[in-house]
Amino acid sequence: MGVYTLCTKATISYETYRSIRKNRNKDIYLRTIFILLKALETTPKEFFADERFQSEELDFDIK
């Protein structure tokens, strides 16, 4: 799926997409993640099952 199609299907702006993609958006809303997952036709379970989320070294900035 192309970026334009994803942004249109998820009803997010290209600027929002670009901020997430370039890691400039440090506080992404859970709602936005769910919207993107729905547009990508995947579930949160499938998405977070990716090995990148299994690392013990994930760094979360919890305030």
PQR file of N, CA, C, O and H, with PARSE charges and radii, in Angstrom:
ATOM      1  N   MET A   1       0.853  -1.163   0.000 -0.4000 1.5000
ATOM      2  CA  MET A   1       0.000   0.000   0.000 -0.0000 2.0000
ATOM      3  C   MET A   1       0.905   1.234   0.000  0.5500 1.7000
ATOM      4  O   MET A   1       1.895   1.293   0.728 -0.5500 1.4000
ATOM      5  N   GLY A   2       0.555   2.189  -0.807 -0.4000 1.5000
ATOM      6  CA  GLY A   2       1.322   3.424  -0.875 -0.0000 2.0000
ATOM      7  C   GLY A   2       0.971   4.373   0.264  0.5500 1.7000
ATOM      8  O   GLY A   2      -0.059   4.231   0.922 -0.5500 1.4000
ATOM      9  H   GLY A   2      -0.250   2.140  -1.399  0.4000 1.0000
ATOM     10  N   VAL A   3       1.840   5.329   0.475 -0.4000 1.5000
ATOM     11  CA  VAL A   3       1.653   6.300   1.556 -0.0000 2.0000
ATOM     12  C   VAL A   3       0.366   7.093   1.368  0.5500 1.7000
ATOM     13  O   VAL A   3      -0.387   7.283   2.324 -0.5500 1.4000
ATOM     14  H   VAL A   3       2.677   5.444  -0.059  0.4000 1.0000
ATOM     15  N   TYR A   4       0.104   7.557   0.153 -0.4000 1.5000
ATOM     16  CA  TYR A   4      -1.104   8.340  -0.105 -0.0000 2.0000
ATOM     17  C   TYR A   4      -2.352   7.522   0.222  0.5500 1.7000
ATOM     18  O   TYR A   4      -3.284   8.021   0.853 -0.5500 1.4000
ATOM     19  H   TYR A   4       0.716   7.402  -0.623  0.4000 1.0000
ATOM     20  N   THR A   5      -2.361   6.271  -0.209 -0.4000 1.5000
ATOM     21  CA  THR A   5      -3.507   5.391   0.048 -0.0000 2.0000
ATOM     22  C   THR A   5      -3.674   5.155   1.542  0.5500 1.7000
ATOM     23  O   THR A   5      -4.793   5.195   2.054 -0.5500 1.4000
ATOM     24  H   THR A   5      -1.604   5.866  -0.722  0.4000 1.0000
ATOM     25  N   LEU A   6      -2.579   4.909   2.242 -0.4000 1.5000
ATOM     26  CA  LEU A   6      -2.641   4.698   3.680 -0.0000 2.0000
ATOM     27  C   LEU A   6      -3.194   5.934   4.391  0.5500 1.7000
ATOM     28  O   LEU A   6      -4.090   5.819   5.227 -0.5500 1.4000
ATOM     29  H   LEU A   6      -1.670   4.876   1.826  0.4000 1.0000
ATOM     30  N   CYS A   7      -2.669   7.103   4.066 -0.4000 1.5000
ATOM     31  CA  CYS A   7      -3.132   8.339   4.708 -0.0000 2.0000
ATOM     32  C   CYS A   7      -4.609   8.584   4.423  0.5500 1.7000
ATOM     33  O   CYS A   7      -5.354   9.004   5.308 -0.5500 1.4000
ATOM     34  H   CYS A   7      -1.941   7.196   3.387  0.4000 1.0000
ATOM     35  N   THR A   8      -5.026   8.327   3.207 -0.4000 1.5000
ATOM     36  CA  THR A   8      -6.429   8.514   2.837 -0.0000 2.0000
ATOM     37  C   THR A   8      -7.315   7.520   3.573  0.5500 1.7000
ATOM     38  O   THR A   8      -8.344   7.894   4.136 -0.5500 1.4000
ATOM     39  H   THR A   8      -4.421   7.987   2.487  0.4000 1.0000
ATOM     40  N   LYS A   9      -6.914   6.251   3.567 -0.4000 1.5000
ATOM     41  CA  LYS A   9      -7.701   5.202   4.208 -0.0000 2.0000
ATOM     42  C   LYS A   9      -7.774   5.400   5.724  0.5500 1.7000
ATOM     43  O   LYS A   9      -8.801   5.114   6.340 -0.5500 1.4000
ATOM     44  H   LYS A   9      -6.079   5.947   3.109  0.4000 1.0000
ATOM     45  N   ALA A  10      -6.693   5.887   6.321 -0.4000 1.5000
ATOM     46  CA  ALA A  10      -6.647   6.092   7.769 -0.0000 2.0000
ATOM     47  C   ALA A  10      -7.122   7.484   8.168  0.5500 1.7000
ATOM     48  O   ALA A  10      -7.223   7.796   9.355 -0.5500 1.4000
ATOM     49  H   ALA A  10      -5.858   6.119   5.821  0.4000 1.0000
ATOM     50  N   THR A  11      -7.408   8.303   7.195 -0.4000 1.5000
ATOM     51  CA  THR A  11      -7.822   9.698   7.403 -0.0000 2.0000
ATOM     52  C   THR A  11      -6.854  10.455   8.320  0.5500 1.7000
ATOM     53  O   THR A  11      -7.260  11.147   9.255 -0.5500 1.4000
ATOM     54  H   THR A  11      -7.326   8.050   6.231  0.4000 1.0000
ATOM     55  N   ILE A  12      -5.565  10.298   8.019 -0.4000 1.5000
ATOM     56  CA  ILE A  12      -4.549  11.089   8.710 -0.0000 2.0000
ATOM     57  C   ILE A  12      -3.823  11.918   7.662  0.5500 1.7000
ATOM     58  O   ILE A  12      -3.787  11.558   6.485 -0.5500 1.4000
ATOM     59  H   ILE A  12      -5.236   9.737   7.260  0.4000 1.0000
ATOM     60  N   SER A  13      -3.254  13.010   8.093 -0.4000 1.5000
ATOM     61  CA  SER A  13      -2.538  13.863   7.153 -0.0000 2.0000
ATOM     62  C   SER A  13      -1.175  13.263   6.836  0.5500 1.7000
ATOM     63  O   SER A  13      -0.634  12.463   7.600 -0.5500 1.4000
ATOM     64  H   SER A  13      -3.283  13.302   9.049  0.4000 1.0000
ATOM     65  N   TYR A  14      -0.638  13.667   5.698 -0.4000 1.5000
ATOM     66  CA  TYR A  14       0.698  13.232   5.335 -0.0000 2.0000
ATOM     67  C   TYR A  14       1.709  13.725   6.369  0.5500 1.7000
ATOM     68  O   TYR A  14       2.679  13.028   6.664 -0.5500 1.4000
ATOM     69  H   TYR A  14      -1.077  14.317   5.078  0.4000 1.0000
ATOM     70  N   GLU A  15       1.492  14.916   6.919 -0.4000 1.5000
ATOM     71  CA  GLU A  15       2.405  15.464   7.931 -0.0000 2.0000
ATOM     72  C   GLU A  15       2.424  14.581   9.179  0.5500 1.7000
ATOM     73  O   GLU A  15       3.484  14.352   9.761 -0.5500 1.4000
ATOM     74  H   GLU A  15       0.704  15.483   6.678  0.4000 1.0000
ATOM     75  N   THR A  16       1.263  14.089   9.590 -0.4000 1.5000
ATOM     76  CA  THR A  16       1.202  13.176  10.737 -0.0000 2.0000
ATOM     77  C   THR A  16       1.963  11.903  10.423  0.5500 1.7000
ATOM     78  O   THR A  16       2.760  11.432  11.235 -0.5500 1.4000
ATOM     79  H   THR A  16       0.401  14.275   9.117  0.4000 1.0000
ATOM     80  N   TYR A  17       1.720  11.349   9.254 -0.4000 1.5000
ATOM     81  CA  TYR A  17       2.429  10.136   8.837 -0.0000 2.0000
ATOM     82  C   TYR A  17       3.930  10.373   8.850  0.5500 1.7000
ATOM     83  O   TYR A  17       4.685   9.562   9.387 -0.5500 1.4000
ATOM     84  H   TYR A  17       1.073  11.731   8.595  0.4000 1.0000
ATOM     85  N   ARG A  18       4.361  11.472   8.266 -0.4000 1.5000
ATOM     86  CA  ARG A  18       5.793  11.767   8.163 -0.0000 2.0000
ATOM     87  C   ARG A  18       6.420  11.961   9.546  0.5500 1.7000
ATOM     88  O   ARG A  18       7.548  11.526   9.779 -0.5500 1.4000
ATOM     89  H   ARG A  18       3.748  12.130   7.830  0.4000 1.0000
ATOM     90  N   SER A  19       5.707  12.603  10.449 -0.4000 1.5000
ATOM     91  CA  SER A  19       6.217  12.789  11.808 -0.0000 2.0000
ATOM     92  C   SER A  19       6.421  11.453  12.516  0.5500 1.7000
ATOM     93  O   SER A  19       7.415  11.253  13.214 -0.5500 1.4000
ATOM     94  H   SER A  19       4.791  12.956  10.259  0.4000 1.0000
ATOM     95  N   ILE A  20       5.469  10.546  12.328 -0.4000 1.5000
ATOM     96  CA  ILE A  20       5.589   9.216  12.930 -0.0000 2.0000
ATOM     97  C   ILE A  20       6.749   8.465  12.286  0.5500 1.7000
ATOM     98  O   ILE A  20       7.584   7.881  12.976 -0.5500 1.4000
ATOM     99  H   ILE A  20       4.662  10.708  11.760  0.4000 1.0000
ATOM    100  N   ARG A  21       6.789   8.486  10.976 -0.4000 1.5000
ATOM    101  CA  ARG A  21       7.819   7.750  10.221 -0.0000 2.0000
ATOM    102  C   ARG A  21       9.229   8.223  10.547  0.5500 1.7000
ATOM    103  O   ARG A  21      10.153   7.415  10.639 -0.5500 1.4000
ATOM    104  H   ARG A  21       6.111   8.960  10.415  0.4000 1.0000
ATOM    105  N   LYS A  22       9.390   9.513  10.719 -0.4000 1.5000
ATOM    106  CA  LYS A  22      10.720  10.084  10.985 -0.0000 2.0000
ATOM    107  C   LYS A  22      11.032  10.140  12.476  0.5500 1.7000
ATOM    108  O   LYS A  22      12.042  10.712  12.886 -0.5500 1.4000
ATOM    109  H   LYS A  22       8.639  10.169  10.644  0.4000 1.0000
ATOM    110  N   ASN A  23      10.148   9.537  13.291 -0.4000 1.5000
ATOM    111  CA  ASN A  23      10.326   9.481  14.742 -0.0000 2.0000
ATOM    112  C   ASN A  23      10.374  10.872  15.378  0.5500 1.7000
ATOM    113  O   ASN A  23      11.053  11.072  16.384 -0.5500 1.4000
ATOM    114  H   ASN A  23       9.327   9.073  12.957  0.4000 1.0000
ATOM    115  N   ARG A  24       9.662  11.819  14.799 -0.4000 1.5000
ATOM    116  CA  ARG A  24       9.582  13.162  15.365 -0.0000 2.0000
ATOM    117  C   ARG A  24       8.400  13.301  16.313  0.5500 1.7000
ATOM    118  O   ARG A  24       8.351  14.217  17.134 -0.5500 1.4000
ATOM    119  H   ARG A  24       9.110  11.657  13.981  0.4000 1.0000
ATOM    120  N   ASN A  25       7.461  12.391  16.191 -0.4000 1.5000
ATOM    121  CA  ASN A  25       6.267  12.418  17.026 -0.0000 2.0000
ATOM    122  C   ASN A  25       6.494  11.458  18.189  0.5500 1.7000
ATOM    123  O   ASN A  25       6.275  10.253  18.058 -0.5500 1.4000
ATOM    124  H   ASN A  25       7.501  11.647  15.524  0.4000 1.0000
ATOM    125  N   LYS A  26       6.927  11.986  19.311 -0.4000 1.5000
ATOM    126  CA  LYS A  26       7.279  11.142  20.449 -0.0000 2.0000
ATOM    127  C   LYS A  26       6.059  10.643  21.215  0.5500 1.7000
ATOM    128  O   LYS A  26       6.142   9.615  21.887 -0.5500 1.4000
ATOM    129  H   LYS A  26       7.104  12.964  19.417  0.4000 1.0000
ATOM    130  N   ASP A  27       4.953  11.326  21.133 -0.4000 1.5000
ATOM    131  CA  ASP A  27       3.752  10.969  21.887 -0.0000 2.0000
ATOM    132  C   ASP A  27       2.600  10.647  20.952  0.5500 1.7000
ATOM    133  O   ASP A  27       1.645  11.417  20.844 -0.5500 1.4000
ATOM    134  H   ASP A  27       4.885  12.161  20.587  0.4000 1.0000
ATOM    135  N   ILE A  28       2.689   9.521  20.284 -0.4000 1.5000
ATOM    136  CA  ILE A  28       1.626   9.106  19.373 -0.0000 2.0000
ATOM    137  C   ILE A  28       0.461   8.548  20.198  0.5500 1.7000
ATOM    138  O   ILE A  28       0.662   7.777  21.136 -0.5500 1.4000
ATOM    139  H   ILE A  28       3.464   8.896  20.371  0.4000 1.0000
ATOM    140  N   TYR A  29      -0.723   8.942  19.842 -0.4000 1.5000
ATOM    141  CA  TYR A  29      -1.919   8.476  20.544 -0.0000 2.0000
ATOM    142  C   TYR A  29      -2.220   7.029  20.180  0.5500 1.7000
ATOM    143  O   TYR A  29      -2.034   6.610  19.037 -0.5500 1.4000
ATOM    144  H   TYR A  29      -0.887   9.568  19.080  0.4000 1.0000
ATOM    145  N   LEU A  30      -2.680   6.283  21.151 -0.4000 1.5000
ATOM    146  CA  LEU A  30      -3.067   4.898  20.919 -0.0000 2.0000
ATOM    147  C   LEU A  30      -4.162   4.834  19.861  0.5500 1.7000
ATOM    148  O   LEU A  30      -4.195   3.911  19.047 -0.5500 1.4000
ATOM    149  H   LEU A  30      -2.832   6.623  22.080  0.4000 1.0000
ATOM    150  N   ARG A  31      -5.047   5.807  19.877 -0.4000 1.5000
ATOM    151  CA  ARG A  31      -6.121   5.881  18.876 -0.0000 2.0000
ATOM    152  C   ARG A  31      -5.537   5.941  17.465  0.5500 1.7000
ATOM    153  O   ARG A  31      -6.056   5.298  16.552 -0.5500 1.4000
ATOM    154  H   ARG A  31      -5.020   6.556  20.538  0.4000 1.0000
ATOM    155  N   THR A  32      -4.467   6.703  17.282 -0.4000 1.5000
ATOM    156  CA  THR A  32      -3.827   6.816  15.968 -0.0000 2.0000
ATOM    157  C   THR A  32      -3.242   5.480  15.540  0.5500 1.7000
ATOM    158  O   THR A  32      -3.336   5.103  14.371 -0.5500 1.4000
ATOM    159  H   THR A  32      -4.045   7.225  18.024  0.4000 1.0000
ATOM    160  N   ILE A  33      -2.640   4.763  16.479 -0.4000 1.5000
ATOM    161  CA  ILE A  33      -2.098   3.435  16.154 -0.0000 2.0000
ATOM    162  C   ILE A  33      -3.221   2.515  15.700  0.5500 1.7000
ATOM    163  O   ILE A  33      -3.082   1.810  14.700 -0.5500 1.4000
ATOM    164  H   ILE A  33      -2.563   5.069  17.428  0.4000 1.0000
ATOM    165  N   PHE A  34      -4.331   2.518  16.426 -0.4000 1.5000
ATOM    166  CA  PHE A  34      -5.460   1.654  16.050 -0.0000 2.0000
ATOM    167  C   PHE A  34      -6.040   2.032  14.692  0.5500 1.7000
ATOM    168  O   PHE A  34      -6.430   1.154  13.923 -0.5500 1.4000
ATOM    169  H   PHE A  34      -4.444   3.091  17.238  0.4000 1.0000
ATOM    170  N   ILE A  35      -6.102   3.311  14.391 -0.4000 1.5000
ATOM    171  CA  ILE A  35      -6.593   3.770  13.086 -0.0000 2.0000
ATOM    172  C   ILE A  35      -5.670   3.264  11.975  0.5500 1.7000
ATOM    173  O   ILE A  35      -6.134   2.772  10.947 -0.5500 1.4000
ATOM    174  H   ILE A  35      -5.786   4.025  15.016  0.4000 1.0000
ATOM    175  N   LEU A  36      -4.368   3.390  12.192 -0.4000 1.5000
ATOM    176  CA  LEU A  36      -3.406   2.911  11.193 -0.0000 2.0000
ATOM    177  C   LEU A  36      -3.480   1.398  11.029  0.5500 1.7000
ATOM    178  O   LEU A  36      -3.426   0.893   9.908 -0.5500 1.4000
ATOM    179  H   LEU A  36      -3.990   3.790  13.027  0.4000 1.0000
ATOM    180  N   LEU A  37      -3.602   0.680  12.123 -0.4000 1.5000
ATOM    181  CA  LEU A  37      -3.707  -0.782  12.045 -0.0000 2.0000
ATOM    182  C   LEU A  37      -4.957  -1.212  11.292  0.5500 1.7000
ATOM    183  O   LEU A  37      -4.922  -2.161  10.509 -0.5500 1.4000
ATOM    184  H   LEU A  37      -3.646   1.089  13.034  0.4000 1.0000
ATOM    185  N   LYS A  38      -6.061  -0.512  11.530 -0.4000 1.5000
ATOM    186  CA  LYS A  38      -7.297  -0.835  10.802 -0.0000 2.0000
ATOM    187  C   LYS A  38      -7.116  -0.582   9.304  0.5500 1.7000
ATOM    188  O   LYS A  38      -7.550  -1.382   8.475 -0.5500 1.4000
ATOM    189  H   LYS A  38      -6.090   0.259  12.166  0.4000 1.0000
ATOM    190  N   ALA A  39      -6.474   0.531   8.968 -0.4000 1.5000
ATOM    191  CA  ALA A  39      -6.228   0.842   7.556 -0.0000 2.0000
ATOM    192  C   ALA A  39      -5.308  -0.189   6.913  0.5500 1.7000
ATOM    193  O   ALA A  39      -5.435  -0.487   5.726 -0.5500 1.4000
ATOM    194  H   ALA A  39      -6.121   1.181   9.641  0.4000 1.0000
ATOM    195  N   LEU A  40      -4.384  -0.730   7.695 -0.4000 1.5000
ATOM    196  CA  LEU A  40      -3.457  -1.753   7.193 -0.0000 2.0000
ATOM    197  C   LEU A  40      -4.044  -3.162   7.282  0.5500 1.7000
ATOM    198  O   LEU A  40      -3.406  -4.144   6.902 -0.5500 1.4000
ATOM    199  H   LEU A  40      -4.281  -0.488   8.660  0.4000 1.0000
ATOM    200  N   GLU A  41      -5.272  -3.235   7.791 -0.4000 1.5000
ATOM    201  CA  GLU A  41      -5.989  -4.508   7.920 -0.0000 2.0000
ATOM    202  C   GLU A  41      -5.197  -5.522   8.735  0.5500 1.7000
ATOM    203  O   GLU A  41      -5.038  -6.675   8.334 -0.5500 1.4000
ATOM    204  H   GLU A  41      -5.791  -2.437   8.099  0.4000 1.0000
ATOM    205  N   THR A  42      -4.708  -5.075   9.876 -0.4000 1.5000
ATOM    206  CA  THR A  42      -4.007  -5.952  10.811 -0.0000 2.0000
ATOM    207  C   THR A  42      -4.520  -5.674  12.216  0.5500 1.7000
ATOM    208  O   THR A  42      -5.119  -4.629  12.474 -0.5500 1.4000
ATOM    209  H   THR A  42      -4.837  -4.138  10.202  0.4000 1.0000
ATOM    210  N   THR A  43      -4.286  -6.598  13.100 -0.4000 1.5000
ATOM    211  CA  THR A  43      -4.752  -6.444  14.475 -0.0000 2.0000
ATOM    212  C   THR A  43      -3.593  -5.978  15.361  0.5500 1.7000
ATOM    213  O   THR A  43      -2.426  -6.160  15.014 -0.5500 1.4000
ATOM    214  H   THR A  43      -3.800  -7.446  12.890  0.4000 1.0000
ATOM    215  N   PRO A  44      -3.928  -5.377  16.505 -0.5600 1.5000
ATOM    216  CA  PRO A  44      -2.860  -5.017  17.447  0.2800 2.0000
ATOM    217  C   PRO A  44      -2.032  -6.245  17.859  0.5500 1.7000
ATOM    218  O   PRO A  44      -0.815  -6.156  18.020 -0.5500 1.4000
ATOM    219  N   LYS A  45      -2.702  -7.382  18.025 -0.4000 1.5000
ATOM    220  CA  LYS A  45      -1.996  -8.613  18.405 -0.0000 2.0000
ATOM    221  C   LYS A  45      -0.970  -9.007  17.343  0.5500 1.7000
ATOM    222  O   LYS A  45       0.166  -9.350  17.668 -0.5500 1.4000
ATOM    223  H   LYS A  45      -3.691  -7.455  17.894  0.4000 1.0000
ATOM    224  N   GLU A  46      -1.378  -8.957  16.068 -0.4000 1.5000
ATOM    225  CA  GLU A  46      -0.448  -9.279  14.982 -0.0000 2.0000
ATOM    226  C   GLU A  46       0.697  -8.270  14.925  0.5500 1.7000
ATOM    227  O   GLU A  46       1.857  -8.645  14.752 -0.5500 1.4000
ATOM    228  H   GLU A  46      -2.301  -8.678  15.804  0.4000 1.0000
ATOM    229  N   PHE A  47       0.368  -7.008  15.069 -0.4000 1.5000
ATOM    230  CA  PHE A  47       1.369  -5.945  14.980 -0.0000 2.0000
ATOM    231  C   PHE A  47       2.407  -6.065  16.089  0.5500 1.7000
ATOM    232  O   PHE A  47       3.609  -6.031  15.823 -0.5500 1.4000
ATOM    233  H   PHE A  47      -0.574  -6.703  15.209  0.4000 1.0000
ATOM    234  N   PHE A  48       1.949  -6.205  17.327 -0.4000 1.5000
ATOM    235  CA  PHE A  48       2.869  -6.248  18.456 -0.0000 2.0000
ATOM    236  C   PHE A  48       3.546  -7.603  18.637  0.5500 1.7000
ATOM    237  O   PHE A  48       4.427  -7.738  19.486 -0.5500 1.4000
ATOM    238  H   PHE A  48       0.973  -6.233  17.543  0.4000 1.0000
ATOM    239  N   ALA A  49       3.150  -8.611  17.855 -0.4000 1.5000
ATOM    240  CA  ALA A  49       3.826  -9.904  17.888 -0.0000 2.0000
ATOM    241  C   ALA A  49       5.156  -9.854  17.133  0.5500 1.7000
ATOM    242  O   ALA A  49       5.958 -10.785  17.219 -0.5500 1.4000
ATOM    243  H   ALA A  49       2.434  -8.501  17.166  0.4000 1.0000
ATOM    244  N   ASP A  50       5.386  -8.777  16.399 -0.4000 1.5000
ATOM    245  CA  ASP A  50       6.634  -8.623  15.654 -0.0000 2.0000
ATOM    246  C   ASP A  50       7.822  -8.709  16.610  0.5500 1.7000
ATOM    247  O   ASP A  50       7.768  -8.200  17.729 -0.5500 1.4000
ATOM    248  H   ASP A  50       4.735  -8.021  16.329  0.4000 1.0000
ATOM    249  N   GLU A  51       8.882  -9.351  16.163 -0.4000 1.5000
ATOM    250  CA  GLU A  51      10.051  -9.564  17.019 -0.0000 2.0000
ATOM    251  C   GLU A  51      10.678  -8.264  17.539  0.5500 1.7000
ATOM    252  O   GLU A  51      11.355  -8.278  18.566 -0.5500 1.4000
ATOM    253  H   GLU A  51       8.926  -9.765  15.254  0.4000 1.0000
ATOM    254  N   ARG A  52      10.463  -7.155  16.850 -0.4000 1.5000
ATOM    255  CA  ARG A  52      11.019  -5.880  17.317 -0.0000 2.0000
ATOM    256  C   ARG A  52      10.429  -5.455  18.654  0.5500 1.7000
ATOM    257  O   ARG A  52      11.049  -4.686  19.388 -0.5500 1.4000
ATOM    258  H   ARG A  52       9.913  -7.144  16.015  0.4000 1.0000
ATOM    259  N   PHE A  53       9.242  -5.948  18.975 -0.4000 1.5000
ATOM    260  CA  PHE A  53       8.608  -5.608  20.239 -0.0000 2.0000
ATOM    261  C   PHE A  53       8.933  -6.621  21.343  0.5500 1.7000
ATOM    262  O   PHE A  53       8.479  -6.467  22.477 -0.5500 1.4000
ATOM    263  H   PHE A  53       8.739  -6.573  18.378  0.4000 1.0000
ATOM    264  N   GLN A  54       9.708  -7.643  21.018 -0.4000 1.5000
ATOM    265  CA  GLN A  54      10.028  -8.687  21.980 -0.0000 2.0000
ATOM    266  C   GLN A  54      11.329  -8.421  22.726  0.5500 1.7000
ATOM    267  O   GLN A  54      11.648  -9.126  23.684 -0.5500 1.4000
ATOM    268  H   GLN A  54      10.077  -7.768  20.097  0.4000 1.0000
ATOM    269  N   SER A  55      12.070  -7.427  22.304 -0.4000 1.5000
ATOM    270  CA  SER A  55      13.365  -7.117  22.904 -0.0000 2.0000
ATOM    271  C   SER A  55      13.199  -6.604  24.333  0.5500 1.7000
ATOM    272  O   SER A  55      12.287  -5.832  24.628 -0.5500 1.4000
ATOM    273  H   SER A  55      11.811  -6.855  21.526  0.4000 1.0000
ATOM    274  N   GLU A  56      14.078  -7.039  25.195 -0.4000 1.5000
ATOM    275  CA  GLU A  56      14.096  -6.558  26.578 -0.0000 2.0000
ATOM    276  C   GLU A  56      14.668  -5.141  26.649  0.5500 1.7000
ATOM    277  O   GLU A  56      14.574  -4.478  27.682 -0.5500 1.4000
ATOM    278  H   GLU A  56      14.819  -7.666  24.955  0.4000 1.0000
ATOM    279  N   GLU A  57      15.256  -4.688  25.554 -0.4000 1.5000
ATOM    280  CA  GLU A  57      15.922  -3.391  25.540 -0.0000 2.0000
ATOM    281  C   GLU A  57      15.069  -2.279  24.931  0.5500 1.7000
ATOM    282  O   GLU A  57      15.597  -1.230  24.561 -0.5500 1.4000
ATOM    283  H   GLU A  57      15.333  -5.227  24.715  0.4000 1.0000
ATOM    284  N   LEU A  58      13.771  -2.494  24.825 -0.4000 1.5000
ATOM    285  CA  LEU A  58      12.905  -1.432  24.329 -0.0000 2.0000
ATOM    286  C   LEU A  58      12.981  -0.253  25.285  0.5500 1.7000
ATOM    287  O   LEU A  58      12.930  -0.422  26.503 -0.5500 1.4000
ATOM    288  H   LEU A  58      13.342  -3.346  25.126  0.4000 1.0000
ATOM    289  N   ASP A  59      13.100   0.928  24.730 -0.4000 1.5000
ATOM    290  CA  ASP A  59      13.237   2.113  25.560 -0.0000 2.0000
ATOM    291  C   ASP A  59      11.959   2.946  25.482  0.5500 1.7000
ATOM    292  O   ASP A  59      11.604   3.459  24.420 -0.5500 1.4000
ATOM    293  H   ASP A  59      13.141   1.066  23.740  0.4000 1.0000
ATOM    294  N   PHE A  60      11.284   3.072  26.604 -0.4000 1.5000
ATOM    295  CA  PHE A  60      10.077   3.884  26.673 -0.0000 2.0000
ATOM    296  C   PHE A  60      10.349   5.089  27.560  0.5500 1.7000
ATOM    297  O   PHE A  60      10.890   4.953  28.657 -0.5500 1.4000
ATOM    298  H   PHE A  60      11.573   2.656  27.466  0.4000 1.0000
ATOM    299  N   ASP A  61       9.979   6.237  27.093 -0.4000 1.5000
ATOM    300  CA  ASP A  61      10.140   7.457  27.879 -0.0000 2.0000
ATOM    301  C   ASP A  61       8.857   7.675  28.672  0.5500 1.7000
ATOM    302  O   ASP A  61       7.912   8.294  28.183 -0.5500 1.4000
ATOM    303  H   ASP A  61       9.539   6.348  26.201  0.4000 1.0000
ATOM    304  N   ILE A  62       8.831   7.170  29.880 -0.4000 1.5000
ATOM    305  CA  ILE A  62       7.651   7.287  30.727 -0.0000 2.0000
ATOM    306  C   ILE A  62       7.859   8.460  31.659  0.5500 1.7000
ATOM    307  O   ILE A  62       8.820   8.509  32.428 -0.5500 1.4000
ATOM    308  H   ILE A  62       9.599   6.667  30.278  0.4000 1.0000
ATOM    309  N   LYS A  63       6.939   9.400  31.574 -0.4000 1.5000
ATOM    310  CA  LYS A  63       7.061  10.634  32.362 -0.0000 2.0000
ATOM    311  C   LYS A  63       6.389  10.520  33.692  0.5500 1.7000
ATOM    312  O   LYS A  63       6.401  11.471  34.473 -0.5500 1.4000
ATOM    313  H   LYS A  63       6.159   9.360  30.950  0.4000 1.0000
TER
END
